[in-house]
Amino acid sequence: MTSFRQIALVLLVLIGAPVAAALAQEASGVPLPAVPKAVKPAPDANHEQLMRSNHMSLLKHKRDLTVHEGDRTPQYSLNECVTCHAVTGGDGKAVTVADPQHFCRACHDYVAVKIDCFECHASRPGDEDKAAGLAAPGESAVAALSDYLQEVEQ
């Protein structure tokens, strides 16, 4: 049978640990990244923590489902991420990944991790994916790939 003390200790650890960690980071003087808020509400209450912990695994899983199985559902798609997290610049338009204010760059720059998603995908809503013009595998795919590579080289 669980005692009151054990429950209180568990609650203290669960609630106190994140607060203590935040205070330790603040007290250490190490600046934290300034992460822009999403422009749309989170799809569920656990979204922020889920993404902080697992976004790369989810994106890789989504990539595999999309590329290998043709599953193009919006859940965990890069387009959905960009649409919800678009940061607008001084001109009122969403910034590209070249801008340090881009949502993804806030954390990626902080931890010195290169973002290579946007070498093929659009980094702001409304822009056409660079890869969108590629045809499905077949005779025209080679021509489309050749055109794409020539465009990238310019």
KATALIN-V551017 format. One record per pair of residues at least 4 apart in sequence whose C-alpha atoms are under 8 Angstrom apart, sorted by the first residue. I is the first residue (numbers start at 1). J is the second residue. D is the distance in whole Angstrom. If there is no record, write none. Layout:
i={I & I}
j={J & J}
d={D & D}
This chain:
i={2 & 2 & 3 & 4 & 5 & 6 & 7 & 8 & 9 & 10 & 11 & 11 & 12 & 12 & 13 & 14 & 15 & 16 & 17 & 18 & 19 & 20 & 21 & 22 & 23 & 24 & 25 & 25 & 26 & 26 & 32 & 33 & 33 & 33 & 34 & 35 & 35 & 35 & 36 & 36 & 36 & 36 & 37 & 38 & 38 & 38 & 38 & 39 & 39 & 39 & 39 & 40 & 40 & 42 & 42 & 43 & 46 & 47 & 48 & 49 & 50 & 50 & 51 & 54 & 55 & 56 & 57 & 58 & 58 & 59 & 59 & 59 & 59 & 60 & 61 & 62 & 62 & 62 & 63 & 64 & 64 & 65 & 65 & 65 & 65 & 66 & 66 & 66 & 67 & 72 & 73 & 74 & 74 & 75 & 76 & 76 & 77 & 78 & 78 & 79 & 79 & 79 & 80 & 81 & 82 & 82 & 82 & 82 & 83 & 83 & 85 & 86 & 86 & 86 & 86 & 86 & 86 & 87 & 87 & 87 & 87 & 87 & 88 & 88 & 88 & 88 & 89 & 89 & 89 & 94 & 94 & 95 & 95 & 95 & 95 & 95 & 96 & 96 & 96 & 97 & 97 & 97 & 97 & 97 & 97 & 98 & 100 & 100 & 101 & 101 & 102 & 103 & 104 & 104 & 105 & 105 & 105 & 106 & 107 & 108 & 108 & 108 & 108 & 109 & 109 & 117 & 118 & 118 & 119 & 120 & 120 & 120 & 121 & 121 & 121 & 121 & 122 & 122 & 122 & 122 & 123 & 128 & 129 & 133 & 134 & 134 & 134 & 134 & 135 & 135 & 135 & 136 & 136 & 137 & 138 & 139 & 140 & 141 & 142 & 143 & 144 & 145 & 146 & 147 & 148 & 149 & 150}
j={6 & 7 & 7 & 8 & 9 & 10 & 11 & 12 & 13 & 14 & 15 & 16 & 16 & 17 & 17 & 18 & 19 & 20 & 21 & 22 & 23 & 24 & 25 & 26 & 27 & 28 & 29 & 30 & 30 & 31 & 110 & 106 & 107 & 110 & 106 & 103 & 106 & 107 & 85 & 87 & 103 & 106 & 85 & 42 & 84 & 85 & 86 & 84 & 85 & 86 & 87 & 84 & 85 & 47 & 48 & 47 & 50 & 51 & 52 & 53 & 54 & 55 & 55 & 58 & 59 & 60 & 61 & 62 & 76 & 63 & 76 & 77 & 78 & 64 & 65 & 66 & 76 & 77 & 67 & 68 & 69 & 69 & 70 & 71 & 72 & 70 & 71 & 72 & 71 & 77 & 77 & 79 & 80 & 80 & 80 & 81 & 81 & 82 & 121 & 83 & 122 & 125 & 84 & 85 & 86 & 123 & 124 & 125 & 124 & 125 & 103 & 94 & 95 & 102 & 103 & 124 & 125 & 94 & 95 & 101 & 102 & 103 & 92 & 93 & 94 & 95 & 93 & 94 & 95 & 124 & 125 & 99 & 101 & 102 & 123 & 124 & 102 & 123 & 124 & 102 & 104 & 105 & 118 & 123 & 124 & 102 & 105 & 106 & 105 & 106 & 106 & 107 & 108 & 115 & 109 & 110 & 115 & 110 & 111 & 112 & 113 & 114 & 115 & 113 & 114 & 121 & 122 & 123 & 130 & 129 & 130 & 131 & 128 & 129 & 130 & 131 & 127 & 128 & 129 & 130 & 127 & 132 & 133 & 144 & 141 & 144 & 145 & 148 & 140 & 141 & 144 & 140 & 141 & 141 & 142 & 143 & 144 & 145 & 146 & 147 & 148 & 149 & 150 & 151 & 152 & 153 & 154}
d={6 & 7 & 7 & 6 & 6 & 6 & 6 & 6 & 6 & 6 & 6 & 8 & 5 & 8 & 5 & 7 & 7 & 6 & 6 & 6 & 6 & 6 & 6 & 6 & 6 & 6 & 7 & 6 & 7 & 8 & 8 & 6 & 6 & 6 & 6 & 7 & 6 & 7 & 8 & 7 & 6 & 8 & 7 & 8 & 6 & 5 & 7 & 5 & 6 & 7 & 8 & 5 & 8 & 6 & 8 & 7 & 6 & 6 & 6 & 6 & 6 & 7 & 4 & 6 & 6 & 6 & 6 & 6 & 7 & 6 & 7 & 7 & 8 & 6 & 6 & 6 & 7 & 7 & 6 & 6 & 7 & 5 & 6 & 5 & 8 & 5 & 5 & 6 & 8 & 8 & 7 & 8 & 6 & 7 & 7 & 7 & 7 & 6 & 8 & 6 & 8 & 7 & 6 & 6 & 6 & 7 & 6 & 6 & 7 & 5 & 6 & 6 & 7 & 7 & 7 & 6 & 7 & 5 & 6 & 7 & 6 & 6 & 5 & 5 & 4 & 6 & 6 & 6 & 6 & 6 & 7 & 6 & 7 & 6 & 8 & 6 & 6 & 5 & 6 & 5 & 8 & 7 & 7 & 6 & 8 & 8 & 6 & 7 & 7 & 7 & 7 & 8 & 6 & 8 & 5 & 8 & 8 & 6 & 6 & 6 & 5 & 7 & 7 & 6 & 8 & 6 & 6 & 6 & 8 & 7 & 5 & 5 & 8 & 5 & 6 & 7 & 6 & 6 & 5 & 7 & 8 & 7 & 8 & 7 & 7 & 5 & 6 & 8 & 6 & 5 & 6 & 8 & 6 & 5 & 8 & 8 & 6 & 6 & 6 & 6 & 6 & 6 & 6 & 6 & 6 & 6 & 7}
